[in-house]
């Protein structure tokens, strides 16, 4: 009977060793998955922000395209790029106003006296 209890104990030890190795192997696999999941999550967030930016740009470009498809838009582009004008139109040059210098403060009497010399 001593032999069977000893072989049962050996079987239990072998089973526990294999079970422990299995747990360590699964822990190793999980340890490798966690950084990959985090990188994937960050890439999803970055891709979503890029998509939102591109959708906003697309909306603005569509608005510009709709503007350019009108007669007024075509005329504006032609005027800006080629510098043309309709018959009878003249060039207007807008000149900024001259800067007004602040008035000079009156000189003290003793400085005016030195001007005589």
C-alpha positions, 0 to 999 in steps of 0.5 A: 500500500505504501507504493500506491500512495507514493505513486499517487503523490508522484502523479499529483506532483507531476500534475501540479507541475504541469498545471503550474507551467500551463498557468505560467505559459498563459500568463506569458501570453497575456503579458504579450497581448496587453501592449499590442492591445494598447497600441491598437487602441491608440491607433484607433483613436489617432485614425478616428481623429484623422478621419474627423479632420479629413471629413471637416476638410472635405466639407470645406472643399465641397463648400468651396466647389459649390461656390466656384460652380456659380457665375460669381465664383467663376468670375472671382477666380478669373479676376484673382488669377488672371487680373482681368476686369469688366469693360468700364472698370478701373483700378482703385488703389487704396492708400493707407492714411498717413500716421499722425505724429503726436504734437511736440511738447513745448520746450522749457524757457531755459532751452529756448534761451540756449538757442539764442547762443 
